[in-house]
């Protein structure tokens, strides 16, 4: 096994250098969102088409989650779910869904968590248990490291 550098040839620039971002695969697309650069949170969405080997910035519709870093992103079917994280001076406990066919953002109802409300946090981990259930574990609430587990139902 070995690593190989991927250098897509494209007229569209790749995402800027960053950390604390999310990157998920949806089919043949790598979707990169947000992060932090030079102590400034980012809220951009950049996609790598792995078949055409090109970066692009889709025309996104709807209100976006805004600038944030250290959030979680998971994929279920054609949707990318974005949870928690932080922007400058504020931790979040919200949940967003991006339809990767229409590129439309929607904020989901916070009452869909098994334990309502989900305490704000960053540095958590999340996974899709099924197309209708997301699990969030741990993170940091600004004071304490967390070891709690919450399940979000995407169909309520």
C-alpha positions as CSV (number, residue, x, y, z in Angstrom):
1,X,0.0,0.0,0.0
2,X,1.1,3.6,-0.6
3,X,-0.3,7.1,-0.9
4,X,-0.5,8.8,-4.2
5,X,-0.9,12.6,-4.6
6,X,-4.1,13.6,-6.4
7,X,-3.8,16.7,-8.5
8,X,-7.0,17.3,-10.4
9,X,-6.4,19.5,-13.5
10,X,-9.1,22.1,-13.4
11,X,-9.8,25.8,-14.1
12,X,-11.6,26.0,-10.8
13,X,-9.2,26.3,-7.8
14,X,-9.2,23.7,-5.0
15,X,-10.4,24.6,-1.6
16,X,-8.1,26.9,0.4
17,X,-5.8,25.4,3.0
18,X,-7.7,24.7,6.2
19,X,-8.2,22.5,9.2
20,X,-11.4,21.6,11.3
21,X,-13.3,21.1,8.0
22,X,-15.4,18.1,7.0
23,X,-15.0,16.0,3.9
24,X,-17.4,13.2,2.9
25,X,-17.9,11.1,-0.2
26,X,-21.3,11.1,-1.8
27,X,-21.2,8.7,-4.8
28,X,-18.2,9.8,-6.9
29,X,-18.1,13.3,-5.3
30,X,-15.9,14.5,-2.4
31,X,-17.8,17.3,-0.6
32,X,-15.7,19.6,1.5
33,X,-17.4,22.1,3.9
34,X,-16.2,24.8,6.2
35,X,-13.2,24.6,8.6
36,X,-10.8,27.2,9.9
37,X,-8.0,29.2,8.3
38,X,-5.8,31.7,10.2
39,X,-8.3,31.7,13.1
40,X,-11.2,32.5,10.8
41,X,-14.1,30.1,10.3
42,X,-15.1,29.2,6.8
43,X,-18.5,28.4,5.4
44,X,-17.7,27.5,1.8
45,X,-18.7,24.3,0.0
46,X,-16.3,22.8,-2.6
47,X,-16.8,19.6,-4.5
48,X,-14.3,17.3,-6.2
49,X,-15.8,15.2,-9.0
50,X,-13.5,12.2,-8.8
51,X,-14.6,10.9,-12.2
52,X,-13.9,14.1,-14.1
53,X,-11.1,15.0,-11.7
54,X,-12.2,18.6,-11.3
55,X,-13.1,20.9,-8.4
56,X,-16.2,23.0,-8.6
57,X,-18.4,25.2,-6.4
58,X,-22.0,24.2,-6.8
59,X,-24.8,26.8,-6.9
60,X,-26.1,26.2,-3.4
61,X,-29.7,27.1,-2.5
62,X,-31.3,27.7,0.9
63,X,-29.9,29.2,4.1
64,X,-26.6,27.5,4.8
65,X,-25.2,26.5,8.2
66,X,-22.8,29.4,7.9
67,X,-19.2,29.6,8.9
68,X,-18.1,26.8,11.2
69,X,-15.3,24.4,12.1
70,X,-14.8,21.3,14.2
71,X,-18.3,20.0,13.2
72,X,-19.4,16.5,12.1
73,X,-20.6,15.5,8.7
74,X,-22.0,12.2,7.7
75,X,-23.7,10.8,4.5
76,X,-26.9,8.9,4.2
77,X,-28.2,8.2,0.7
78,X,-27.7,11.4,-1.3
79,X,-27.7,13.6,1.8
80,X,-24.9,15.1,3.7
81,X,-25.8,15.9,7.3
82,X,-23.9,18.5,9.2
83,X,-24.0,18.6,13.0
84,X,-22.7,20.8,15.8
85,X,-19.3,22.5,15.6
86,X,-18.4,26.1,16.3
87,X,-18.1,29.5,14.8
88,X,-16.2,32.4,16.3
89,X,-17.2,32.5,19.9
90,X,-20.2,30.1,19.6
91,X,-20.7,26.4,19.9
92,X,-23.6,24.9,17.9
93,X,-26.1,22.0,18.5
94,X,-28.0,22.3,15.2
95,X,-28.4,19.8,12.4
96,X,-28.4,20.6,8.7
97,X,-29.1,18.5,5.6
98,X,-27.6,19.1,2.2
99,X,-29.3,17.5,-0.8
100,X,-26.3,16.7,-3.1
101,X,-28.5,16.4,-6.2
102,X,-30.2,19.8,-5.8
103,X,-27.5,21.4,-3.6
104,X,-30.1,22.8,-1.2
105,X,-29.5,23.2,2.5
106,X,-32.3,22.7,5.1
107,X,-32.1,23.1,8.8
108,X,-33.7,20.1,10.6
109,X,-35.8,20.1,13.7
110,X,-33.7,19.9,16.8
111,X,-36.5,17.9,18.5
112,X,-35.6,14.8,16.4
113,X,-32.8,13.8,18.9
114,X,-33.6,11.0,21.3
115,X,-32.5,13.3,24.1
116,X,-33.7,16.9,23.5
117,X,-32.0,19.2,23.2
118,X,-28.5,18.1,22.1
119,X,-26.0,20.2,24.2
120,X,-23.8,22.4,22.0
121,X,-20.4,20.9,21.2
122,X,-17.5,20.7,18.9
123,X,-14.9,17.9,18.3
124,X,-17.7,15.2,18.4
125,X,-17.9,12.1,16.2
126,X,-20.9,11.1,14.2
127,X,-22.0,8.2,12.0
128,X,-25.1,7.2,10.0
129,X,-26.6,4.1,11.6
130,X,-29.1,3.9,8.7
131,X,-30.6,6.4,6.2
132,X,-32.9,7.6,8.9
133,X,-30.7,7.5,12.0
134,X,-27.6,9.5,12.9
135,X,-25.5,8.9,16.0
136,X,-23.4,11.6,17.7
137,X,-20.8,10.7,20.3
138,X,-18.8,12.9,22.7
139,X,-17.1,16.2,21.9
140,X,-16.4,19.2,24.0
141,X,-18.9,21.7,25.4
142,X,-16.4,24.5,26.1
143,X,-15.7,23.2,29.7
144,X,-15.8,19.4,29.7
145,X,-15.0,16.5,27.4
146,X,-18.2,14.6,26.8
147,X,-18.9,10.9,26.6
148,X,-22.6,11.0,25.8
149,X,-24.4,9.3,22.9
150,X,-27.4,10.9,21.0
151,X,-29.4,9.5,18.1
152,X,-31.1,11.8,15.6
153,X,-34.1,10.5,13.5
154,X,-34.0,12.2,10.1
155,X,-37.6,11.2,9.3
156,X,-39.5,13.0,12.0
